[in-house]
């Protein structure tokens, strides 16, 4: 089976492209649509089968990055949705709580994301950032970002979406300035009769004044693969659209696999297109990506920039990716990433190291590493990743029946962190008691959270009392 091999290769492809884009001129507002389409192409090329659901989930990751070691722990709800990520930093033999992200759902819809930091002085989690998702007809209508400082809540960013027949037709972004929402970007999308994105118009504002506009036009091949994107900018003097950038995609014969992607810049002084960058993708006979070559146009020639090569095992899993740079007219290996300890076709040990032309051969090298996270992929910065996966079952949640209300507190037993599905139960606050009825801890966060952290408590049995608008629910939990 070659699913993971393709995932890792294409994710590395995404990493390389975004790195090249970042280092080049493609970091302006106009290229947001370009990056979006790059993601779409990758997802189409991967196809749904590459992300087929398995029953293994990541429960812990230990990531080393430039001398600092982080531990990430994950909890999931009854539907298998990730609900909690807790981050610790290693200090000697001790793991210190650092950051935490919580995802709240209503049915299957993500309604809120809560980010917190550990307050050592007061031994509690303090909310620093939240994102609220407001739905209409099962589509996100508003995304609202808030920052928190000394219990003061300040709106920071708002994005409003408009849909027609289920397709996004408008996206407006606002910054919160001096007690007012100020428009900073407005994007309109138009689609063809077959549903492909035909064009988009991006307007950029400052102090409510229109600064510039970009217009992107998309063309497709007969098989609906993206053929080209033309990006234009409005001339402020005569309000005409002037050419700015062009991106073209070329595919393997009779395939949806991208073979070459090339971008050009418009030289207004000469009224011609000039090459900017080129990315070539090489596949083996089984259509598995084995190399990527990135080049930049310089003095009328293509100059090598980076090359990635991939090795696979007999099952098609990517076992090594190698980054090379041009030195003395040859590709020289700069660094490599090893993938090993496979379980359910996913690597559980990933190490990034220098080769001869990058640094001390074999020494660890921190970079952005793509890896399989459950049924999707993720990218994390580090030089070594140790991943623990466990078989997910619905039994991960402990149920108790109380006055016809299902109370969920999990995992139970736990090493310290318990979680309550507050959207499902309607829980507004909670208290923790010992077996003698003494209150040991209570929720005192302005933001409603389902995290109950008893890490500092001694091992034993505790009683959690949770309050809804109409009921008091009780659950016995075990700290081990």
BELFENNOR-V508933 format. One line per field, one symbol per residue. ss: DSSP state (H for helix, E for strand, C for the rest). phi: phi as a letter, one per 20 degrees, with the letter a starting at -180 (. if undefined). burial: + if it has 16 or more other C-alpha atoms within 10 Angstrom, else -. A space follows every 10 residues. Layout:
ss=???
phi=???
burial=???
//
This chain:
ss=CCHHHHHHHH HHHHHHHHHH HHHCCCCCHH HHHHHHHHHH HHHHHHCHHH HCCCCEEEEE EEEEECCEEE EEEEEECCCC CEEEEEEEEE ECCEEEEEEE EEEEEECCEE EEEEEEEEEC CCCEEEEEEE EEEEEECCEE EEEEEEEEEC CEEEEEEEEE EEEECCEEEE EEEEEEECCE EEEEEEEEEE ECCCCCEEEE EEEEEECCEE EEEEEEEEEE CCCCCEEEEE EEEECCCCCC EEEEEEEEEE ECCCCCCEEE EEEEEEECCC CEEEEEEEEE EEECCCCCEE EEEEEEEECC EEEEEEEEEE EECCCCCEEE EEEEEEECCE EEEEEEEEEE EEECCEEEEE EEEECCCCCC CCCECCEEEE EEECCEEEEE EECEEEEEEE ECCHHHCEEE EECCEEEEEE CCCECCEEEE CHHHHCCCEE EEECCCCCEE EECCCCCCCC EEECCCCCCE EEEEEEECCC CEEEEEEEEC
phi=.dffgfgfff ffgfgfffff fffefecegf effffgffff ffffffmfff dgfcddcfdb cdceblnddd cddcccefen ffdbcdddde cmeddefccb ccddccldef dbccdcceef fdlbedfdbc cddddblmcf eccddcdcbl meecfcbccd dccclndfdb cddcdeclmc edfdbccddc defenffeab cddddblmdf eacccddddc efemffebcd dccffffdme edgcbcccdc dfglbdefeb ccccdeeffd lcecgdbbcd cdcefemefd bccdcceblm cedfdbcdcc dcefenffdb ccddcfblmc fdfebbcedb lfblmcfdcc cdcfdgedrf gnefcfbede bfdleccbcc ercbcddddc fecfffdedc eblmdeddcb fbfbeqedcd ffffemfdbb cddefenefd abfcefefce ecedgefffq dcddddddfc cddccecded
burial=-+++++++++ ++++++++-+ +----+---+ +-+++-++-- ++--++---+ +----+++++ +++++---++ ++++++++-- -+++++++++ ------++++ +++++----+ ++++++++-- ---+++++++ ++++----++ ++++++++-- --+-++++++ +++----+++ ++++++---- ++++++++++ ------++++ +++++----- --+++++++- ----++++++ ++++------ --++++++++ +----+++++ ++++++---- --++++++++ ++-----+++ +++++++--- ---+++++++ ++---+++++ ++++++---- ++++++++++ ----++++++ +++++-++-- ---+++++++ ++++------ -++++++++- -+---+++-+ ------++++ ++++++++++ +++-++++++ +++------- --+---++++ ++-+------ -++++++--- --+++++++-
//
